[in-house]
């Protein structure tokens, strides 16, 4: 089952860029599909004795329990400790199932990593996934941050530890399938990959049917946009220091937007709103409507925060509505 030495060397380089060197202990999320099986094979061979695997059984399909046990058997053959995790919900979701399943999966993996003491958990997102994600986000009108695609590393709960890493973002799906085939394994076939109700299914079919939409080039665009997003985030930090003022009693925020590009005005406004509402997500269109109102000289309210227009914007909690 051991992959080619050249592939192992490549994998080590890609992983160690994300983990700041050789990980002492690495958790691997394995569903049983070809991508995650390839990740398991690469990680187990590259770091023998350091890898632990987990499979989240969402219980959304009758086959899921058997698929989790299949991964358990593969891990036993590889000498990799394996755990089957539950999603933690009392009842399966009936709407927005992919998003809720994804959140439940990450929550289960985060708790597993914290419990076992892993600094890193790897998932098998690859070039083709990145291309599909970018197409989906273009269709939804995403901004620069969204178009930067799936990140190579994400920290859970804003912490540097227990981080999610994606060392296969430079690998094509066909390469991963070849690794699994060479190992003599038959991966799980997830029927949701052909579910017409999902945007990702349509993005995948579009890529398959359109040769000039080359996934590698699309993924490169996402990487370029990530560079742009990091530059904007760096600039925003300095603009916040210069242009945003908090009242000593914490009851108001004042923002000086004059002369700034529209995107920096938007980010300043988001920073000001977060002072009052924390990390609650604000839909992009609503934020842009608020920005348009302010630039037109109109005071407006969003998420319970009143924003007064003028040369400087003043943010305060909106008074409660009269019943």
Secondary structure by P-SEA (a helix, b strand, c coil): ccccaaaaaaaaaaaaaaacccccbbbbbbcccaaaaaaaaaaaaaccccbbbbbbccccccaaaaaaaaaaaaaaaacbbbbbbccccccccccaaaaaaaaaaaaaaaaaaaaaccccccccccaaaaaaaaaaaaaacccccccccccccccccccccbbbbbccccccaaaaaaaaaaacccccccccccccccaaaaaaaaaaacccccaaaaaaaaaaaaaaaaaaaaaaaaaaaccccccccccbbbbbcccccaaaaaaaaaaaaaaccccccccaaaaaaaaaaaaaccccccccbbbbbccbbbbcccccccc
